[in-house]
Amino acid sequence: MSETMNPTTDDFASMFEAAIEASPMQEGKVVSGLVTGIEKDVVIVDVGLKTEGRIDAREFFTPGEDTMPKVGDSVDIYLERIENALGQAVLSRDKARREEAWVKMHKFFEKEEPVNGEIVGRVKGGFTVDLGGINAFLPGSQVDIRPVRDIGPLMGQTQPFMILKMDRSRGNIVVSRRAILEESRAEQRAELVGQLKEGETRDGVVKNITDYGAFVDLGGIDGLLHVTDMSWRRVSHPSQVLNVGDTVQVKIIRINPETQRISLGMKQLQEDPWNAAAAKYTPGTRHTGTVTNIADYGAFIELEEGVEGLVHVSEMSWTKKNVHPGKIVSTSQQIEVEVLDVDQEKRRISLGIKQVQSNPWDDFSDRFPLGSTVTGEVRSITEFGLFIGLDGEIDGMAHLSDLSWDKSGEEALKDYNKGDTVEAKILEVDIEKERISLGIKQLTKDEAPAGAAGANRGATVTCTVVNVQQAGLDVTFGEENDVKAFIRKGDLSRERSEQRPERFAVGDKVDAMITRANRARNDYQLSIKALEIAEEKEAVEQYGSADSGASLGDILGAALKGDN
């Protein structure tokens, strides 16, 4: 009981702290106070503490408004300290106003509603906005939809802002003016889009030009006029057709209700020239056009505005092969062409330049019939012959086999150099394939034996033994026995025991197969063995098989009986 009646110092401290916690008067809070007096520069406010607080009168002043309180007025005050070193309450009207503003801003932030403010200053990366007692940061990218060069007209103007971010602990608020403009623009755009219809024609003003088209203002809403929809003719860049500020008539091609994007067209207001192209540009007709573009594979020719055709590189010249089209025609050149083919669906016309010129292959064929002798320069040497330049800028080819009677093609080829002037005889002219076959050896008489004609590899000939050697037999064949040949020892018979040259005598006649024939060198080799093998194979195919059990004598006997 005595302890209760006589509390200690610690008890007093605990009781004081409990009373403070129960009291609405807490430091760092906004409390209601009563104005008890106004002096020259000070407003005296009673907030229910043992002493009154004194606040600088300037904290109550708001520019342009009569906000000074009167004695007896109730005001909201921020309680900084209940008691300072002098025993006075430390109060602030400015901080109370900021606290009120934070609470108010938080409500706007939660409801995603705009709040009015003024741009009052410039800071690094943006601007300072006064939201009625509390400052916020406006990033430079959030001032407008498009970059703003001069911020002056927007300074000090009361206007709405959207709160993007709030951090009470750091005292940071980030706002955006752009979000308000975009929302307003979206509402306005939706309203304007609802007034437009696909297929209708409108006037607009060119606002911006890009590489792929132009943006046209239709009266508060922009539409895209793509470069491919500006004209039926080829347009490389929109600036060839339009300039910023031009008033143009456009047709609304498409409206996307989801993205609210509008596609416009100018060429759609004109008749499609391709509607009459198929009837006008029929295959075989000739027209004059302008070269508009040159590619590796050919050149594009404009026949009329909106109608282009392609001359493939293969249809440019009769004689110039594997040449870039730019070396034959040039851009903007007027040129005559012939229509080769028309595809109405794919909007393609195939044209030819060489078709309007005389065919040098026809001219050459008329001037130089088969058997004529021509003179030309060796333009190139390949592994299979010579290419010789002829009249009309065309080439003829002399094959290896037509270079010499007495030399092989490879050896004869070594006798020629690029640039040499040579004579040749025309052996064949193929106009469709654009080929001319020439022969050089045909200019001289063939000195090979007459009997060599038809002596090809695999042929069977009857020959006469003219000499017996240890290595084989020297023989001759042909109608006049003027073709010399040789039969090796190993080719005298199938049977090894019969491969003896001494079995034969000079003057004997034997049948043999030609196994090697080089007419240019007059070099022939024969084989009795090869002929026997071929005859046996033929007999087996006609009268038996290798596994039938019949002997070769049986088969040959059957063959002889069949002949009888």
PyMOL commands that set and color helices and strands:
alter all, ss='L'
color gray80, all
select helices_A, chain A and resi 2-5+9-22+57-60+93-111+140-142+152-154+178-195+227-229+238-240+267-269+273-275+277-280+313-315+325-327+354-356+360-367+400-402+409-413+441-443+450-452+489-491+496-498+501-503+528-543+552-563
alter helices_A, ss='H'
color red, helices_A
select strands_A, chain A and resi 29-38+42-46+53-56+74-81+90-92+115-123+126-130+135-139+159-167+172-176+201-209+213-217+222-226+247-255+262-265+286-295+298-304+307-312+334-343+348-352+373-382+385-390+394-399+421-430+435-439+460-468+472-477+483-488+509-518+523-527
alter strands_A, ss='S'
color yellow, strands_A
deselect
rebuild
show_as cartoon
